[in-house]
Amino acid sequence: MTLRSLILTIAAGLFLTAGAFAQESKDAAMHKKAAEVIAQMTLDEKIGMMMNSTPGVERLGIKPYDWWSEALHGVARNGRATVFPEPIGLGATFNPSLIWSIGNAVSDEGRAKFDAARSAQNYSRYTGLTFWAPNINIFRDPRWGRGMETYGEDPYLTGTMGTAYVKGIQGSNPFYLKAAACAKHFAVHSGPESTRHSFNAEPSLKDLYETYLPAFERLVKEADVEVVMGAYNRVFGDSASGSRFLLTETLRDKWGFDGHVVSDCGAIDDIYGGHHIAQDAAAASAIAIKAGLNLECGSSFLSLKTAISRGLLTEADIDKALEPLIMTQLKLGILYDDPDCPYYGISPSVIASPSHYALARDAAAESMVLLKNDGVLPLGKTIQNVYVTGTAATDTYALMGNYFGISDHYSTYLQGIVSHVSNGTNVNYKPAYTIVPTRDVNPGNYATSQAASADYTIMFMGNNGTTEGEESDAISSPSIGDRLTLDLPENQLAFFRNVARLRTPNNKLIVVVTGGSPVNLQEIASVADAVIMAWYPGQEGGEALADLLFGDRNFSGRLPITFPISTDALPEFDDYSMKGRTYKYMEGNIMYPFGYGLSYGSANYGNLTLLTQKPKLGDAVQVEIPITNTGDVARTEIVQMYVSTPHSGSGAPFSQLKAFERVILQPGESRTVRFTVTPEQMKEFQEDGSAQLLKGTYKITVGTAAPTQRTNELDAQLRSVSFTL
């Protein structure tokens, strides 16, 4: 090493040491500040700071603040903002860098809106910077109405996308937060909505650590998420919002979480009213505080003084619970206006800006999944006769999903289609049916005959937020937001059947399915020439769909959840065992597998090669595969790697997603993709919850979807290699 190199190395080390020291000093100074602020507060003031709607402490210069803000896929419930695709659609992009960009855009808009609200002395709900998103629960059952809020059924994909979103939301400053993200709902929570305030989830320890907790652990350890929200339900008999096992032993002691924990709204009431664990609000509040909760969404904490008077808590317990909340506000720079916070002064011009609209259009296009194409797509822009039908074609609500913001610009599907065709193309539209049945469809009506005789019929079928969603939000749901069946409403199917029966020989039928969860597509796929899953794509959904339909972009979306054939073959909805659920444990009943999706053109996956010769137990293993675009259009391959362990299919998952890579290929271009499987990724979870690296045969599969029998039937490409440790 030269003298110059030595000097540079020492200087770099000193710089890093100085940076770490400065960070440590900043943390220490702010913890000291938090303790000083708490010491100046009365007990009533402290309690007031621990409920979502805080009155502030005027005599200390602390302004009112409501902790409850939403940003699941854009700043929500707070006036004008960019509306991005619903998370289930974002999961379908398999693109964490895109998700980071969306998170970054959302927090930019959130900061600008917060500054404007503060200037107007508007301290109301949804104006804050503590965003209760993302929802990283596992979409284990396709009937769950809130599954649309998640990134899908797989823990690895969910953790990857959730981590990217949190990093985008929170920014990259070593101390300050642009906004605070929240991992919810902790834990073992995914319906039914009708019993969420009272049911007790008792998964095996294997399922707990293999499926339900990994995404939360990654968001804590990799993304340093600032907030975790407890769920409504019980876990092993304790309220998830009052579980010492979850909130202290797992979250803080085991994972090192140092942010704050908030209850789901009304969850403390459930401790005594729904779960009957405590006698009243005071006792329930004491349970939650002792377990590790910091903030309540609700008003049960008004009884904390009563809990103290009964000896259930001490004021020291209150101080300990309050400290992380004060720290969050200091990190945001909002307890007092902090001139050192770098996130003040973001221009209001970022709100619903052209660049954010373009990002929303990109995201919507990447989210949509082409499930079938008998050569009808892409469409030519000079086609002569197009008939568009189905209420979703003109319904902005079919774009929004759940926990949505409000934009001043929406592109409906009909608008998008019309904007892409030539002036010589004849386009007509009739809604034909409502989302839910209102009356029988007349098989001879005007809409049916036109749809059946057009050159190209684009039929919109599916769900919207009235038929699936959160408890009480989905007003047309027969099960308080959940779905009892995967079948589409009978009036939609009746119209589809009438059109299919009367179709002329030249009619080409394209079905676009809207919604946030799987539907039974057997009948539709057997008749239609093309089938597209559009999800809830956000404000730019119409333009994005038309970009894909007419070939301005290529489809790259892949399913983040398995589409079953029948609800009847699924386990009971309230059974939290993973047996028979998701691609990891489903043996049959699969219509479209996890990870599946088509693109225009074609690609060829070569032989999968094991690069690590004679691997031993504890070694990392490398594989590589050549991929060639054999078509005449550019395409994006979502190359997926799955690992099967020695007991796969008999106590262990058939396979598990462990890595994926987006590969953009021009016509004729080839790329070699290399994956490394770590020893940690090869561990197999046991019934006691431990993860062990076992001797035996392992299989690595790389391909275009999860390895199932149905994947082979769909001619999706799978390449495998096995080795023994």
ChimeraX attribute file (.defattr): number of C-alpha atoms within 10 A of each C-alpha:
attribute: neighborCount
match mode: 1-to-1
recipient: residues
	/A:1	6
	/A:2	7
	/A:3	8
	/A:4	9
	/A:5	10
	/A:6	11
	/A:7	12
	/A:8	12
	/A:9	12
	/A:10	12
	/A:11	12
	/A:12	12
	/A:13	12
	/A:14	12
	/A:15	12
	/A:16	12
	/A:17	12
	/A:18	12
	/A:19	13
	/A:20	13
	/A:21	12
	/A:22	13
	/A:23	14
	/A:24	14
	/A:25	12
	/A:26	14
	/A:27	16
	/A:28	12
	/A:29	12
	/A:30	17
	/A:31	17
	/A:32	12
	/A:33	15
	/A:34	21
	/A:35	17
	/A:36	11
	/A:37	15
	/A:38	18
	/A:39	12
	/A:40	11
	/A:41	16
	/A:42	11
	/A:43	15
	/A:44	11
	/A:45	15
	/A:46	22
	/A:47	22
	/A:48	19
	/A:49	24
	/A:50	25
	/A:51	24
	/A:52	21
	/A:53	20
	/A:54	20
	/A:55	16
	/A:56	18
	/A:57	16
	/A:58	9
	/A:59	8
	/A:60	11
	/A:61	11
	/A:62	16
	/A:63	18
	/A:64	20
	/A:65	25
	/A:66	21
	/A:67	27
	/A:68	20
	/A:69	22
	/A:70	27
	/A:71	27
	/A:72	28
	/A:73	29
	/A:74	29
	/A:75	32
	/A:76	25
	/A:77	17
	/A:78	20
	/A:79	14
	/A:80	17
	/A:81	26
	/A:82	33
	/A:83	33
	/A:84	33
	/A:85	34
	/A:86	29
	/A:87	31
	/A:88	29
	/A:89	35
	/A:90	31
	/A:91	31
	/A:92	28
	/A:93	28
	/A:94	29
	/A:95	22
	/A:96	19
	/A:97	13
	/A:98	21
	/A:99	27
	/A:100	21
	/A:101	18
	/A:102	26
	/A:103	29
	/A:104	22
	/A:105	25
	/A:106	30
	/A:107	27
	/A:108	25
	/A:109	25
	/A:110	33
	/A:111	25
	/A:112	19
	/A:113	25
	/A:114	21
	/A:115	19
	/A:116	15
	/A:117	15
	/A:118	16
	/A:119	10
	/A:120	9
	/A:121	11
	/A:122	15
	/A:123	19
	/A:124	18
	/A:125	16
	/A:126	22
	/A:127	28
	/A:128	26
	/A:129	29
	/A:130	26
	/A:131	28
	/A:132	23
	/A:133	28
	/A:134	29
	/A:135	23
	/A:136	33
	/A:137	30
	/A:138	25
	/A:139	30
	/A:140	26
	/A:141	27
	/A:142	30
	/A:143	25
	/A:144	24
	/A:145	31
	/A:146	26
	/A:147	31
	/A:148	27
	/A:149	28
	/A:150	28
	/A:151	31
	/A:152	30
	/A:153	28
	/A:154	27
	/A:155	25
	/A:156	19
	/A:157	24
	/A:158	30
	/A:159	23
	/A:160	22
	/A:161	28
	/A:162	33
	/A:163	28
	/A:164	24
	/A:165	28
	/A:166	29
	/A:167	24
	/A:168	26
	/A:169	32
	/A:170	26
	/A:171	20
	/A:172	11
	/A:173	12
	/A:174	14
	/A:175	15
	/A:176	20
	/A:177	26
	/A:178	25
	/A:179	29
	/A:180	26
	/A:181	32
	/A:182	28
	/A:183	28
	/A:184	24
	/A:185	27
	/A:186	27
	/A:187	27
	/A:188	24
	/A:189	26
	/A:190	26
	/A:191	26
	/A:192	24
	/A:193	20
	/A:194	15
	/A:195	15
	/A:196	21
	/A:197	21
	/A:198	17
	/A:199	20
	/A:200	22
	/A:201	22
	/A:202	16
	/A:203	18
	/A:204	17
	/A:205	16
	/A:206	21
	/A:207	21
	/A:208	20
	/A:209	19
	/A:210	21
	/A:211	21
	/A:212	26
	/A:213	21
	/A:214	18
	/A:215	25
	/A:216	27
	/A:217	22
	/A:218	20
	/A:219	29
	/A:220	24
	/A:221	14
	/A:222	15
	/A:223	20
	/A:224	19
	/A:225	26
	/A:226	25
	/A:227	25
	/A:228	29
	/A:229	27
	/A:230	28
	/A:231	25
	/A:232	32
	/A:233	31
	/A:234	27
	/A:235	23
	/A:236	14
	/A:237	14
	/A:238	20
	/A:239	33
	/A:240	33
	/A:241	34
	/A:242	29
	/A:243	24
	/A:244	20
	/A:245	17
	/A:246	23
	/A:247	26
	/A:248	19
	/A:249	15
	/A:250	16
	/A:251	22
	/A:252	17
	/A:253	13
	/A:254	11
	/A:255	15
	/A:256	15
	/A:257	22
	/A:258	17
	/A:259	21
	/A:260	25
	/A:261	27
	/A:262	28
	/A:263	27
	/A:264	23
	/A:265	18
	/A:266	16
	/A:267	29
	/A:268	34
	/A:269	23
	/A:270	24
	/A:271	30
	/A:272	19
	/A:273	18
	/A:274	20
	/A:275	21
	/A:276	14
	/A:277	17
	/A:278	19
	/A:279	11
	/A:280	17
	/A:281	23
	/A:282	25
	/A:283	23
	/A:284	27
	/A:285	30
	/A:286	26
	/A:287	25
	/A:288	25
	/A:289	24
	/A:290	19
	/A:291	21
	/A:292	25
	/A:293	28
	/A:294	24
	/A:295	25
	/A:296	29
	/A:297	21
	/A:298	18
	/A:299	18
	/A:300	19
	/A:301	25
	/A:302	18
	/A:303	18
	/A:304	25
	/A:305	19
	/A:306	17
	/A:307	20
	/A:308	17
	/A:309	12
	/A:310	12
	/A:311	10
	/A:312	17
	/A:313	21
	/A:314	15
	/A:315	14
	/A:316	9
	/A:317	15
	/A:318	22
	/A:319	18
	/A:320	15
	/A:321	22
	/A:322	23
	/A:323	19
	/A:324	21
	/A:325	23
	/A:326	23
	/A:327	22
	/A:328	23
	/A:329	21
	/A:330	22
	/A:331	23
	/A:332	25
	/A:333	21
	/A:334	18
	/A:335	21
	/A:336	13
	/A:337	14
	/A:338	14
	/A:339	9
	/A:340	9
	/A:341	18
	/A:342	14
	/A:343	20
	/A:344	18
	/A:345	10
	/A:346	16
	/A:347	14
	/A:348	17
	/A:349	10
	/A:350	20
	/A:351	24
	/A:352	21
	/A:353	15
	/A:354	12
	/A:355	12
	/A:356	21
	/A:357	22
	/A:358	13
	/A:359	19
	/A:360	27
	/A:361	26
	/A:362	20
	/A:363	28
	/A:364	31
	/A:365	29
	/A:366	29
	/A:367	33
	/A:368	32
	/A:369	27
	/A:370	26
	/A:371	19
	/A:372	22
	/A:373	18
	/A:374	10
	/A:375	10
	/A:376	15
	/A:377	18
	/A:378	17
	/A:379	15
	/A:380	14
	/A:381	17
	/A:382	13
	/A:383	15
	/A:384	16
	/A:385	15
	/A:386	24
	/A:387	21
	/A:388	26
	/A:389	25
	/A:390	25
	/A:391	20
	/A:392	26
	/A:393	26
	/A:394	21
	/A:395	17
	/A:396	20
	/A:397	17
	/A:398	27
	/A:399	33
	/A:400	27
	/A:401	32
	/A:402	26
	/A:403	18
	/A:404	25
	/A:405	24
	/A:406	20
	/A:407	19
	/A:408	11
	/A:409	14
	/A:410	21
	/A:411	22
	/A:412	24
	/A:413	26
	/A:414	22
	/A:415	16
	/A:416	20
	/A:417	24
	/A:418	19
	/A:419	15
	/A:420	17
	/A:421	20
	/A:422	13
	/A:423	12
	/A:424	11
	/A:425	14
	/A:426	15
	/A:427	19
	/A:428	17
	/A:429	20
	/A:430	17
	/A:431	17
	/A:432	20
	/A:433	22
	/A:434	15
	/A:435	23
	/A:436	18
	/A:437	12
	/A:438	9
	/A:439	9
	/A:440	12
	/A:441	18
	/A:442	13
	/A:443	17
	/A:444	11
	/A:445	12
	/A:446	11
	/A:447	22
	/A:448	24
	/A:449	16
	/A:450	21
	/A:451	32
	/A:452	24
	/A:453	20
	/A:454	23
	/A:455	19
	/A:456	22
	/A:457	26
	/A:458	24
	/A:459	26
	/A:460	25
	/A:461	26
	/A:462	28
	/A:463	23
	/A:464	26
	/A:465	23
	/A:466	19
	/A:467	23
	/A:468	31
	/A:469	28
	/A:470	25
	/A:471	20
	/A:472	16
	/A:473	16
	/A:474	20
	/A:475	16
	/A:476	17
	/A:477	21
	/A:478	12
	/A:479	20
	/A:480	21
	/A:481	27
	/A:482	25
	/A:483	20
	/A:484	15
	/A:485	14
	/A:486	19
	/A:487	17
	/A:488	17
	/A:489	17
	/A:490	14
	/A:491	19
	/A:492	21
	/A:493	18
	/A:494	16
	/A:495	23
	/A:496	25
	/A:497	17
	/A:498	19
	/A:499	23
	/A:500	18
	/A:501	12
	/A:502	17
	/A:503	21
	/A:504	15
	/A:505	9
	/A:506	11
	/A:507	18
	/A:508	22
	/A:509	25
	/A:510	25
	/A:511	24
	/A:512	24
	/A:513	24
	/A:514	25
	/A:515	26
	/A:516	31
	/A:517	29
	/A:518	26
	/A:519	24
	/A:520	17
	/A:521	20
	/A:522	14
	/A:523	11
	/A:524	18
	/A:525	17
	/A:526	10
	/A:527	15
	/A:528	20
	/A:529	18
	/A:530	22
	/A:531	23
	/A:532	22
	/A:533	27
	/A:534	28
	/A:535	33
	/A:536	33
	/A:537	33
	/A:538	34
	/A:539	29
	/A:540	28
	/A:541	34
	/A:542	28
	/A:543	25
	/A:544	30
	/A:545	30
	/A:546	24
	/A:547	22
	/A:548	22
	/A:549	24
	/A:550	17
	/A:551	17
	/A:552	13
	/A:553	21
	/A:554	22
	/A:555	26
	/A:556	25
	/A:557	32
	/A:558	29
	/A:559	28
	/A:560	25
	/A:561	28
	/A:562	29
	/A:563	23
	/A:564	26
	/A:565	20
	/A:566	17
	/A:567	20
	/A:568	11
	/A:569	11
	/A:570	18
	/A:571	15
	/A:572	11
	/A:573	16
	/A:574	15
	/A:575	14
	/A:576	23
	/A:577	17
	/A:578	22
	/A:579	17
	/A:580	16
	/A:581	20
	/A:582	26
	/A:583	28
	/A:584	25
	/A:585	19
	/A:586	20
	/A:587	16
	/A:588	14
	/A:589	18
	/A:590	19
	/A:591	20
	/A:592	24
	/A:593	26
	/A:594	27
	/A:595	25
	/A:596	25
	/A:597	25
	/A:598	20
	/A:599	23
	/A:600	22
	/A:601	14
	/A:602	15
	/A:603	21
	/A:604	13
	/A:605	20
	/A:606	15
	/A:607	15
	/A:608	20
	/A:609	16
	/A:610	20
	/A:611	14
	/A:612	14
	/A:613	9
	/A:614	11
	/A:615	15
	/A:616	13
	/A:617	13
	/A:618	14
	/A:619	15
	/A:620	15
	/A:621	20
	/A:622	17
	/A:623	20
	/A:624	17
	/A:625	19
	/A:626	15
	/A:627	20
	/A:628	19
	/A:629	23
	/A:630	17
	/A:631	17
	/A:632	12
	/A:633	17
	/A:634	20
	/A:635	22
	/A:636	20
	/A:637	25
	/A:638	23
	/A:639	20
	/A:640	21
	/A:641	28
	/A:642	21
	/A:643	24
	/A:644	24
	/A:645	23
	/A:646	21
	/A:647	15
	/A:648	19
	/A:649	15
	/A:650	9
	/A:651	15
	/A:652	20
	/A:653	22
	/A:654	22
	/A:655	22
	/A:656	25
	/A:657	25
	/A:658	20
	/A:659	18
	/A:660	21
	/A:661	16
	/A:662	16
	/A:663	16
	/A:664	15
	/A:665	20
	/A:666	16
	/A:667	16
	/A:668	13
	/A:669	14
	/A:670	18
	/A:671	14
	/A:672	12
	/A:673	17
	/A:674	16
	/A:675	19
	/A:676	16
	/A:677	18
	/A:678	14
	/A:679	14
	/A:680	13
	/A:681	17
	/A:682	26
	/A:683	18
	/A:684	22
	/A:685	21
	/A:686	17
	/A:687	13
	/A:688	11
	/A:689	15
	/A:690	13
	/A:691	17
	/A:692	13
	/A:693	17
	/A:694	16
	/A:695	12
	/A:696	12
	/A:697	14
	/A:698	18
	/A:699	18
	/A:700	25
	/A:701	23
	/A:702	29
	/A:703	24
	/A:704	25
	/A:705	28
	/A:706	29
	/A:707	29
	/A:708	20
	/A:709	12
	/A:710	18
	/A:711	22
	/A:712	13
	/A:713	8
	/A:714	13
	/A:715	9
	/A:716	16
	/A:717	17
	/A:718	21
	/A:719	17
	/A:720	18
	/A:721	14
	/A:722	13
	/A:723	16
	/A:724	13
	/A:725	15
